[in-house]
């Protein structure tokens, strides 16, 4: 399994904008190899951190999505637009999932 994690720091009160955005159905759910997408929020006094975790069956299927016309078109549509003023920072990380434990039946 291949995991993409995006960490976005935003000013206080703006994490919900990302929660709403990623709660809507999109084209990613229809892609081959898409497993799931999770959005997590951590609130602190002056800022909030949003973690978006997307799991794929494999690196190759993730790469197929990353280079697809549907995905690239979304990025082209946002090219040249200014960064939202409530975004403090954003970073991406990618991992090969090696262990995934689940609750065992009793």
N, C-alpha and C positions, 0 to 999 in steps of 0.2 A: 504494500500500500504506500502511496505517496501523499504527503501532507503539505499544504501551503498554509502558512500562518501570516496574517497581516496584522500588525499592531499599530493602532492609530491613537494618538493622544489629542484630546480636544478640550476646549475650555468647558468649565462647569456648565451643565445643563444641556449639552449638545450631543451626548452619546445616543440619545433616543432617535436622532435623525438617521444614524446608521442602522439602528435596530429596525426602524420603519422601512428603510430602503431595502434591507436584505430580508425582510419578512415577506415581501412581495414575490410572487412567482416570477422567475426569469428564464432565460434560455439555458442557463447553466444546468438546470435540473434535467434537461432533455439530452445532455451530452453523454456519449458513450464513456463509461468508466467513472462517471460522477457517483460518489457514494453518499456524501452528505455535506452540509454546511452548517456551522454553528457560529453564533454571535454571542460573545460574553462581554460583560461590562464590569469594570471596577471603578468605583467612585471614590475620589479623595476630596480634600477640602477645596482645592482651586482648579482641579482638572479631572478629567475622566479618561479612562483607557478602554478602548474597544479592541477586542481580539476577534478576528474573523478567521475561522479555521475551516478549510475545505479539504475533504479527503477524496482521493482518487484511487481507483483500483491499481494503477501503475503510473510510473513516470511517463511512459510512452503515451498513455491516454491523456494525461495532463498536458503533455507537450502538444498533442493533437489539438486540444482545446485552445491552448495559448496561441497557437499559430493559425487558428481557424478564422475564416472571414467574419463570422459573427462576433467573435471576441475582439478582433482588430478594429472592426467598424465602431464598436463602443468606445475604444480608445481614441480613434480618429475624431469622433464626435466631440470629445472633450479637449482635444488638442488646442492649445492657445488660450483656453479659459483660465482665469486666475484661480489660484487655490482658495478654497473657502477660508474666510478669516478666522473661523473657529477651530481650524486644524492647526495644532501646535507642531506635530511631527508624525511621520508615517514611515514604516519599514516593513519589509517582507523577509520571510525566512522559509526555507524548503527542507523537508526531511523525508528520509525513507523510514517508514514505520517498521520497527523490528519486533516489538512485543505488544500485544493487544490482549489484555486479560478482561474477561467478562465474568459477571456474577454466575456462579455455578448453581444448578438446580439443587434443591434440597430434598 
